[in-house]
Each structure stands twice: as structure tokens, then as C-alpha cells.
Amino acid sequence: GAVVSQHPSWVICKSGTSVKIECRSLDFQATTMFWYRQFPKQSLMLMATSNEGSKATYEQGVEKDKFLINHASLTLSTLTVTSAHPEDSSFYICSASSLGGYGNTIYFGEGSWLTVV
Amino acid sequence: ELKVEQNPLFLSMQEGKNYTIYCNYSTTSDRLYWYRQDPGKSLESLFVLLSNGAVKQEGRLMASLDTKARLSTLHITAAVHDLSATYFCAVDTGRDDKIIFGKGTRLHILP
């Protein structure tokens, strides 16, 4: 089946630095990908919709300049957390949809743990 | 704005018992998802429900959808410890495959 891969699985960075997380659809093309963040014992909160070849659409309350999203190809979206702070430490998950016989199916990546120290 | 409510949020139950998790949503939708999440892991897709009256079963889990009542249920039959996890429902907003998640139900099954 379709697979969505995230990299890195976990990353530790210093406060004030930037970190990039990649989301790849391995065997299908995804015109749309989604980025979520999840704090411990909470639900997934949609951060933004990543659109191939155009600007991402951010959810209310998500800082565009802090969470930079680039969807340069049909198989890759990247999320860059700029000037990271400890409160940005979270589990970041991406998803992508693949068109199938019964409509689109959504596949989730394995997630990326970010710890800012 | 679509809102998705799950209940209960926490559930501790004995092995062998049956229980149901409920997912209510506030606006019309034609697609509902159920996911399982183990600690420290991403989501595992359990069911996709596409139409009113849809019922799907996999092992001890059965999901149903009533679009008129805007309600989905996830029923657990004769629970076993391996089913301990957090279960999320998510509802399609109808816009570009965007889905909204419920808060999740943390299920703990006691041996």
C-alpha cells in the first residue's frame, strides 16, 4: 500500500536554531499534504495544508513565518521550524492523500519527535 | 466550523468486556475515519466509513456511521489487552481532504 515517510524520526536542536522535517510520499503523487502537531496526551492539531506548487494554507493561530512549509514536488513537502524554542517541542506528523477507486485515502507518516533544548 | 467530539476520553475496562466509543460531529460530512495510536507512534488506520449506515468490522473492532445523526461508533467486543491504545475519530471537512480529529479516547484494558 501507499506509504508516507518522514525524516528525521527524532531530532534534538538548540533553542534559536532551525530544523527541517521532510515528508515524502513513496509510491504515489500527492498534490496535497497536511502537517499536524501533537503534544503529549493530546489530539492532533492541523497546522497547515501544503499545496504542491503554491503557498501553504495555515490554520488560525499558526505562525506562517515560524513554520515554513515548502511543497516543491508531488512527492515531497518540508516543514521548517525556524528559531525553535522549547515550547515547539512536539510530535509532528504529516499526511498525504492518494486518489483511489473509492476516493482519496489518507496516509500518515511515522511522525517526527522534535525536542528543543 | 466542524467540531468533532469523542466520548469517553478515558476508558479503563476489563478483558472480555464489551464497550463502545462515540464520535459526534457538528456539520454534514460524507467520510469518517477511525485511527489507533500506540504511545510514541504515529496513526494506524482502522476504518474509513463512506456512507450512511456503513458498518465495518475487523477482528474485535466494529465501526458504524449514521450520517443523519452525525454519529459514529467504535464497538469493542471481548476486549483483550493488546487493544490498549488511544483511538481517534476524524471527520472529513469536504475541503481538499482536510480532516478534523476528535480528542481521542485513551483505552486501557486490564488483564
Interface residues (C-beta under 8 A of the other chain):
Chain A: T32 F34 K41 Q42 S43 L44 M45 L46 T49 I93 S97 Y102 G103 N104 T105 I106 Y107 F108 G109 E110 G111 W113
Chain B: R31 Y33 Y35 G40 K41 S42 L43 S45 V48 L50 F88 D96 D97 K98 I99 I100 F101 G102 K103 G104 R106
